[in-house]
């Protein structure tokens, strides 16, 4: 064996020894399912989200809306904003989290809106979600 072959083998062994720790590195630690902020979930949107394919319906102005927030949500931090306006909410504890209710603002008529939800989870992490509605005239 010549020196070049021995050197090539040493480099190959050294590189393969480093591959294990490199492959074990998680480049996105915040995306793991054990992240407590991933447990903050919003669901059961009422009225149903607008969709051209599945729910092509308008809701009347000043309609009531509601959604569920999971138990991991800080109930005091829940807020809803529609067209830049903060909406008054009623938050009630239920068995699987919180039932959040509100009413569309008077100024929203004849347009599409996004009901924007903001809340904090464990360790004050921020979560946001929402859904689209089409409001009649």
C-alpha positions in Angstrom: 0.0 0.0 0.0 1.3 3.4 -0.8 0.9 6.5 1.2 -1.8 7.9 -1.0 -4.1 4.9 -0.5 -3.5 4.9 3.3 -4.3 8.6 3.4 -7.5 8.1 1.4 -8.6 5.4 3.8 -8.0 7.6 6.8 -10.0 10.4 5.3 -12.8 8.1 4.4 -13.0 6.7 7.9 -12.9 10.2 9.4 -15.7 11.4 7.2 -17.9 8.4 7.8 -17.4 8.9 11.6 -18.8 12.4 11.4 -21.8 11.5 9.2 -23.7 10.0 12.2 -23.8 13.2 14.3 -24.5 15.3 11.2 -27.5 13.2 10.2 -28.8 13.2 13.8 -29.0 17.0 13.8 -32.5 18.4 13.7 -32.4 21.6 11.7 -36.0 22.6 12.8 -36.3 22.0 16.5 -39.5 24.2 16.7 -41.4 21.9 14.4 -41.4 18.8 16.6 -44.7 17.4 17.8 -43.5 17.7 21.4 -43.4 21.5 21.0 -46.0 22.8 23.5 -47.0 25.6 21.1 -48.1 23.1 18.5 -50.8 22.0 21.0 -52.6 25.4 20.6 -55.2 24.5 18.0 -58.2 26.4 16.7 -61.1 24.4 15.2 -64.9 24.1 14.7 -65.3 27.4 12.9 -68.9 28.7 12.7 -70.1 29.8 10.2 -68.2 27.5 8.0 -65.3 29.0 6.1 -66.1 30.4 2.6 -65.0 28.3 -0.3 -65.8 28.6 -4.0 -65.9 24.8 -4.2 -67.5 23.6 -1.0 -69.3 26.5 0.8 -70.2 29.2 -1.6 -72.5 31.0 0.8 -72.8 34.5 2.2 -73.4 35.2 5.9 -75.7 38.1 7.0 -74.1 41.3 8.4 -73.7 41.3 12.2 -73.7 37.4 12.3 -72.5 35.5 15.3 -69.3 33.5 14.9 -67.6 30.9 17.1 -64.7 28.6 17.3 -62.9 26.2 19.7 -59.5 26.8 21.2 -57.6 23.9 22.7 -56.8 23.6 26.4 -53.1 24.7 25.8 -54.4 28.1 24.8 -54.1 30.9 27.3 -57.8 32.0 27.4 -57.0 35.5 28.5 -54.8 36.1 25.4 -57.4 35.1 22.8 -58.3 38.0 20.5 -60.1 38.3 17.1 -59.5 41.1 14.6 -61.7 41.7 11.6 -60.8 44.3 9.0 -58.4 45.9 11.5 -61.0 46.1 14.3 -60.7 44.2 17.6 -63.9 42.3 18.2 -65.4 41.8 21.7 -65.4 38.1 22.7 -67.0 35.7 25.2 -64.7 32.9 26.2 -66.2 29.9 28.0 -64.3 26.9 29.3 -65.6 23.6 27.9 -64.4 20.0 28.4 -61.9 20.1 25.5 -60.7 23.7 25.7 -62.5 27.0 25.2 -65.6 28.0 23.2 -65.0 31.5 21.8 -68.0 33.6 20.6 -68.3 37.0 18.9 -70.3 39.0 16.4 -69.2 40.5 13.1 -68.7 44.3 13.3 -71.5 46.6 12.0 -69.2 48.1 9.4 -68.6 44.8 7.6 -71.1 44.4 4.7 -70.9 43.2 1.1 -67.3 42.1 1.3 -65.0 39.2 2.0 -63.4 39.2 5.5 -60.9 37.1 7.4 -61.7 36.4 11.0 -58.1 36.6 12.3 -57.4 34.7 15.6 -54.5 35.5 17.8 -53.6 33.8 21.1 -50.7 32.7 23.3 -49.8 29.2 24.3 -47.4 27.7 26.8 -44.3 29.8 27.5 -46.1 32.8 25.8 -45.5 31.5 22.3 -47.7 33.2 19.7 -50.2 31.4 17.6 -52.4 32.8 14.8 -55.1 31.3 12.5 -58.4 32.3 11.1 -60.9 31.7 8.3 -62.6 33.5 5.4 -66.2 34.6 5.2 -68.3 36.3 2.6 -70.6 38.9 4.1 -73.8 39.9 2.3 -75.0 43.5 1.8 
